[in-house]
Amino acid sequence: MTLNLNTQINGLSEPTSRQLMHRRTFTYEVYEREDGLWDIDAQMQDHKTHDITVANQPRTVGEALHHMVLRLTLDNTLTIVAVESKTIAAPYNELCQAINPAYEKMVGLNVLKGFRAGLKERFADTAGCTHITELANTVPTVAIQGIGVELAVRARKSVEASGEEFGIKPFQLDKCHALATDAQAVALYYPKWYTGDLPNK
């Protein structure tokens, strides 16, 4: 059985005639907990668009070849305080699942300070699962969007409500080319922190 899903991603050029063979999806969701902590629930799945056999196990269309889930619980400093990891589907089933408890070693890592180096140190090569580690690798940018932005907005509102000036440099500045402190976007939206040349008057 085969499944032909010739999809087009908006914004890319019109492709030549082709057939989808493989789809990998990543999903991240951020939750604020009633105890003041934050959960990031992440999952990845691999699907083939045709029936295959892997490790003597037949996999039909619609059945995940890989399906890993990860929950990281963080505090307001973006430090990991708890980890859950589960392998729902994998080519080698129980053998792949045996590595899940190792990911509790992520407890204590801060997702903004040396996080990816910490992952590599703990889970490189045979010390981890390639797919779970890849899933975890994107957590810093997810945490910034889902937790950091929310905390920054709340801090700004709190300071403004007190009548004081917000004096903390926004964390997103100098983290990408569009938000370099000498870039036009910073001049327009964060003028206090702009370091580029001022336009001639």
Secondary structure as UniProt FT lines:
FT   TURN            10..11
FT   STRAND          22..32
FT   TURN            34..35
FT   STRAND          38..48
FT   STRAND          52..54
FT   TURN            55..56
FT   STRAND          57..59
FT   TURN            61..62
FT   STRAND          66..74
FT   TURN            76..77
FT   STRAND          79..89
FT   TURN            91..93
FT   HELIX           94..97
FT   TURN            98..99
FT   HELIX           100..106
FT   TURN            107..108
FT   TURN            111..112
FT   HELIX           115..123
FT   HELIX           125..127
FT   HELIX           130..137
FT   HELIX           139..143
FT   HELIX           144..148
FT   HELIX           149..162
FT   TURN            171..174
FT   HELIX           177..179
FT   TURN            181..182
FT   HELIX           184..189
FT   HELIX           191..193
//
